[in-house]
Amino acid sequence: MVQEVIGWYKRYRDILNSDIIHLRKPDARDWDGIMHVNPRLKEKALAMLFNPTDTEMVRTVRLLLYYTGLQRKARVREQEGKAKTYRLTADHEVELTVRIPARGFTWYVVE
């Protein structure tokens, strides 16, 4: 397990060491999230979403991608899954429907 986590960190080290944006104020009653951003990297953003509750949740989350440098489109993938292309709104946002396990987390990579 340690090797897995270290391998994951090494793969995403550059974006993980970049600036952080808090996606919403944590309240321990709904999801919490942070997003690392860096317009100079291949991975423009990495968003991590946490569920502090005892039940799985499905939410629509809006990611503000202004600080990624992306203008019209963003390719977003959940963890190591297949990327899907999203059109950015005029406010540089994309809307994702996310499923977060009880007392768990998920993460998304934006390119």
Residue frames relative to the residue before (quaternion, step in Angstrom):
aa qw qx qy qz dx dy dz
M 1.0000 0.0000 0.0000 0.0000 0.00 0.00 0.00
V 0.6330 0.5322 -0.3317 0.4539 3.58 0.99 -0.82
Q 0.6478 0.5180 -0.3173 0.4597 3.59 0.95 -0.85
E 0.6211 0.5464 -0.3321 0.4533 3.58 1.06 -0.77
V 0.6888 0.4786 -0.2784 0.4680 3.56 0.84 -1.00
I 0.6561 0.4997 -0.3153 0.4695 3.59 0.93 -0.82
G 0.6371 0.5217 -0.3222 0.4670 3.60 1.00 -0.79
W 0.6360 0.5170 -0.3179 0.4766 3.59 1.02 -0.83
Y 0.6589 0.5057 -0.3120 0.4614 3.58 0.90 -0.91
K 0.6609 0.5073 -0.3174 0.4529 3.61 0.86 -0.88
R 0.6418 0.5312 -0.3286 0.4449 3.59 1.00 -0.79
Y 0.8016 0.2696 -0.1121 0.5217 3.58 0.93 -0.91
R 0.2378 0.8298 -0.4815 0.1518 3.59 1.27 0.29
D 0.6808 0.5099 -0.3145 0.4214 3.61 0.78 -0.95
I 0.7063 0.4299 -0.2786 0.4886 3.60 0.84 -0.89
L 0.6388 0.5320 -0.3355 0.4430 3.62 1.03 -0.67
N 0.6985 0.4261 -0.2654 0.5101 3.58 1.17 -0.48
S 0.5218 0.6266 -0.4073 0.4115 3.59 1.26 0.31
D 0.7546 -0.3941 0.2800 0.4437 3.55 -1.35 0.05
I 0.2785 -0.7609 0.5708 0.1331 3.56 -1.19 0.69
I 0.1186 -0.7401 0.6586 0.0664 3.52 -1.15 0.82
H 0.3185 -0.7199 0.5811 0.2066 3.59 -0.90 0.90
L 0.3710 -0.7766 0.4735 0.1871 3.57 -0.70 1.08
R 0.7739 -0.1082 0.0485 0.6221 3.58 1.18 -0.49
K 0.5765 -0.5847 0.4379 0.3661 3.55 -1.20 0.48
P 0.4039 -0.7268 0.4927 0.2567 3.62 -0.70 1.01
D 0.0219 -0.8095 0.5867 -0.0029 3.57 -1.02 0.85
A 0.4406 -0.7244 0.4196 0.3241 3.61 1.34 0.08
R 0.6469 0.4959 -0.3331 0.4739 3.62 1.24 0.30
D 0.7646 0.1541 -0.0921 0.6190 3.57 1.28 -0.34
W 0.7489 -0.3987 0.2668 0.4571 3.57 -1.27 -0.03
D 0.1761 -0.7320 0.6492 0.1082 3.52 -1.32 0.47
G 0.0703 0.8327 -0.5472 0.0475 3.59 -1.05 0.57
I 0.1284 -0.7418 0.6518 0.0918 3.48 -1.33 0.52
M 0.1322 -0.7775 0.6092 0.0831 3.55 -1.22 0.47
H 0.2724 -0.7268 0.6123 0.1506 3.54 -0.88 1.03
V 0.0364 -0.8141 0.5796 -0.0010 3.62 -0.92 0.84
N 0.1459 0.7564 -0.6312 0.0898 3.54 -1.20 0.70
P 0.3106 -0.7973 0.4869 0.1753 3.62 -0.32 1.20
R 0.6435 0.5514 -0.3221 0.4219 3.62 1.20 -0.32
L 0.6603 0.5161 -0.3056 0.4519 3.60 1.24 -0.17
K 0.6214 -0.4976 0.4335 0.4224 3.57 -1.30 0.20
E 0.7042 0.3251 -0.2073 0.5962 3.56 0.98 -0.91
K 0.2547 -0.8136 0.5089 0.1190 3.58 -0.20 1.30
A 0.7991 -0.0066 0.0313 0.6003 3.57 1.13 -0.63
L 0.0755 -0.7393 0.6650 0.0748 3.50 -1.32 0.47
A 0.1098 -0.8079 0.5787 0.0188 3.57 -0.51 1.23
M 0.1125 -0.7722 0.6234 0.0495 3.56 -0.96 0.93
L 0.1071 -0.8042 0.5846 -0.0022 3.54 -0.75 1.15
F 0.1519 -0.8123 0.5627 0.0213 3.55 -0.84 1.09
N 0.1871 -0.7556 0.6186 0.1066 3.56 -1.16 0.71
P 0.1825 -0.8218 0.5305 0.0995 3.63 -0.36 1.17
T 0.5922 0.6101 -0.3561 0.3876 3.62 1.24 -0.16
D 0.5863 -0.6002 0.4318 0.3309 3.54 -1.35 0.18
T 0.7107 0.3937 -0.2602 0.5217 3.61 1.24 0.06
E 0.5543 -0.5926 0.4656 0.3534 3.54 -1.14 0.68
M 0.1195 -0.8013 0.5817 0.0725 3.58 -1.05 0.67
V 0.1701 -0.7243 0.6592 0.1087 3.50 -1.26 0.68
R 0.0464 0.8122 -0.5738 0.0940 3.56 -0.67 1.12
T 0.3514 -0.6535 0.6123 0.2731 3.50 -1.35 0.32
V 0.0830 -0.8111 0.5785 -0.0233 3.54 -0.58 1.23
R 0.2249 -0.7583 0.5987 0.1263 3.55 -0.97 0.91
L 0.1608 -0.7827 0.5975 0.0668 3.55 -0.75 1.12
L 0.2889 -0.7366 0.5903 0.1598 3.56 -0.77 1.08
L 0.1010 -0.8388 0.5350 0.0076 3.58 -0.43 1.24
Y 0.2601 0.7957 -0.5080 0.2026 3.59 1.22 0.36
Y 0.7370 0.4419 -0.2378 0.4527 3.59 0.85 -0.95
T 0.5517 0.6020 -0.4005 0.4157 3.61 1.25 0.05
G 0.4537 -0.6839 0.4496 0.3525 3.57 1.21 -0.44
L 0.4946 0.6466 -0.4399 0.3793 3.61 1.23 -0.03
Q 0.2995 -0.8014 0.5021 0.1260 3.57 -0.96 0.89
R 0.8489 0.1395 -0.0281 0.5090 3.60 0.64 -1.07
K 0.8142 0.0992 -0.0020 0.5720 3.55 0.96 -0.92
A 0.0863 -0.7623 0.6379 0.0670 3.52 -1.28 0.49
R 0.2659 -0.7181 0.6172 0.1806 3.53 -1.10 0.75
V 0.0453 -0.8105 0.5824 -0.0428 3.55 -0.65 1.20
R 0.0115 0.7885 -0.6149 0.0077 3.55 -0.99 0.84
E 0.4020 -0.6787 0.5569 0.2601 3.51 -1.15 0.71
Q 0.8372 -0.0938 -0.0089 0.5387 3.52 -0.75 1.16
E 0.7843 -0.2831 0.2112 0.5100 3.62 -0.70 -1.00
G 0.3772 0.7591 -0.4560 0.2712 3.58 1.25 0.37
K 0.6996 -0.4455 0.3626 0.4250 3.51 -1.37 -0.18
A 0.4492 -0.7018 0.4899 0.2564 3.59 -0.95 0.90
K 0.1564 -0.7513 0.6354 0.0854 3.52 -1.17 0.73
T 0.3666 -0.7389 0.5241 0.2118 3.58 -0.96 0.87
Y 0.1019 -0.7809 0.6160 0.0170 3.54 -0.95 1.00
R 0.3680 -0.6826 0.5835 0.2413 3.54 -1.15 0.66
L 0.3955 -0.7205 0.5199 0.2330 3.58 -0.86 0.97
T 0.4639 -0.6469 0.5247 0.3017 3.56 -1.12 0.67
A 0.6963 -0.4386 0.3451 0.4514 3.59 -1.29 0.04
D 0.6865 0.4550 -0.2697 0.4990 3.60 1.22 -0.49
H 0.4970 -0.6831 0.3974 0.3583 3.59 1.31 0.33
E 0.4991 0.6438 -0.4333 0.3856 3.59 0.96 0.86
V 0.1428 -0.7192 0.6637 0.1476 3.51 -1.37 0.34
E 0.2958 -0.7336 0.5854 0.1776 3.54 -1.19 0.64
L 0.0705 -0.7938 0.6041 0.0025 3.54 -0.82 1.07
T 0.2657 -0.6930 0.6372 0.2078 3.54 -1.13 0.66
V 0.0556 -0.8315 0.5516 -0.0365 3.55 -0.51 1.23
R 0.2099 -0.7286 0.6397 0.1259 3.51 -1.24 0.65
I 0.0411 -0.8009 0.5970 -0.0230 3.56 -0.64 1.16
P 0.4116 -0.7327 0.4793 0.2532 3.61 -0.64 1.06
A 0.6428 -0.5146 0.4013 0.4011 3.57 -1.25 0.48
R 0.8451 -0.0086 -0.0526 0.5320 3.57 -0.91 1.00
G 0.5963 0.5668 -0.3482 0.4495 3.55 1.11 0.75
F 0.3311 -0.7255 0.5688 0.2013 3.52 -1.30 -0.31
T 0.0825 -0.7344 0.6635 0.1171 3.48 -1.42 0.11
W 0.1691 -0.7886 0.5818 0.1049 3.58 -1.22 0.27
Y 0.2071 -0.7702 0.5994 0.0680 3.50 -1.26 0.71
V 0.2184 -0.7536 0.6086 0.1186 3.55 -1.08 0.81
V 0.1686 -0.7755 0.6048 0.0662 3.57 -0.96 0.97
E 0.0471 -0.7915 0.6093 0.0005 3.56 -0.89 1.01
